[in-house]
Amino acid sequence: MQDKMQKIISLCKRRGFIFPSSEIYGGFAAIYDYGPYGVELANAIKSAWWKAMVQERADIVGLDSAIFMHPKIWEASGHVAGFADPLVECKDCHTRSRVDHLLEDIGVQSDEKMSQKQINQIFIENKKKIKCPACGQQNFSIVKKFNLLVKANLGNFTDDWIQDPVYLRGETCQGIYVNYRNVLQTARIKIPFGIAQTGKAFRNEITARQFIFRTREFEQMEMQYFTHPKEELKEYEKLRQARWQYYLDLGIKEKNLKWHKHENLVFYAKEAYDIEYNFPFGFKELEGIHARGDYDLKQHSKFSGQDLSYQDQKTQEKYIPHIIESSVGVGRIFLAVLCDAYQEEDLAEGLPADKQSSRVVLKLPKNLAPIKVAVFPLLRNKPKLVKKAQEIYDNLKSQYMCELDDNGNIGKRYRRQDEIGTPYCVTVDFNTFDDQTVTIRDRDTMKQERIKIKSIEEYLEKKLN
Ligand code: ATP
């Protein structure tokens, strides 16, 4: 299965979905850039999320808070003191690994609440079974905890508070908590309600493997839902169901999803589940759905000195809202979508249209496909065909992301579009000039139909929307 991962990584590079960051300088560990098709797919994932979370929900509003925030926020949130992963270093090859991951690989569960001493003890007990994932040796340093917040040197001028380091945000939800009161006072909402936001987050991740699954700069999509304390768990169940349904609506195969219940909850949490996806390297966390109690608003109340309680207009009851959250990385959905869509098909049995013996195809849900329609002239050196293809492309481009391609032979062009998941290819040939028709090829069946040029838009409208 790791083989599938390598194939997906290579397709991402070859076709312009994902590039390693700063590649001409030798790369930059655990950071990736999204290429021309990658940015389209990532944007489609984000808009599907925004539609489900904000557009279709009268009780949820959007927000875009800044990446830089007051340093006290990260103290209040507990990140300065506790946002740390235990790690060991291999003394032979100097690769650093997360201890919880090494233990998980040999089937031993650790717990995020454990002290450095406790986790070191478990590591020592199991040391004989653990090998360095990079070089296979068993020569490890002692366990150290490593803070994941990324420090910045913003505005080191004269302000007192700047004594504390400024951080790049480690998660987007803190921006939601500190704007809760602003939103409440300005939007026409009352409890229960949610605030959704997408944006960059930064973490000094120790283990930088598994492609875009775990990166040091990544984009999160988070929704924090503010509830009455007594309604928290009821709303939590509703959110869990909605988030599961979201992945099904996105086109992810249900057999590749599963729930993981957290057995050891942090002290303030009421309940915590992850939705896991069956990546080529196993079932791993895609999204976290947590019932967080009143911890977040209480902490910010305490550290800011502001009253963040809510008063019910009808009953006059005053309380600190309890929060349930949904939190997911765009990159993790991106990878899950690619893994779900990637297929290799044997075409040995008569498929003359493409004359290929096998193909790689991304069977992406149509709403996520980076390019919806590709338009080709059958032959590239016939100006008449090229001109007509250009006309058709110009007609469609305001409605759909389209591509006009007259490079190489037609079989190669189809192959390229299959690999980037384009649902439809329109080809102009010599018959076009006799009867004003083109062929339109379906990515999944590879069947071609002849349709009138004037009905292309109607055809696509029916198939794509
Ligand atoms: P993990 O256990 O995998 O480190 P986490 O439990 O620390 O993840 P959260 O802090 O709950 O993750 O973050 C919420 C979501 O943000 C995760 O479910 C994941 O989708 C995404 N995410 C977290 N860290 C990263 C990362 N380094 N790269 C990409 N996505 C991430």
Residues whose N, C-alpha, C, O or C-beta is under 5 A from the ligand:
A	BS01	ATP	E205 I212 F213 R214 T215 F218 E285 L286 E287 G288 S327 V328 G329 G331 R332
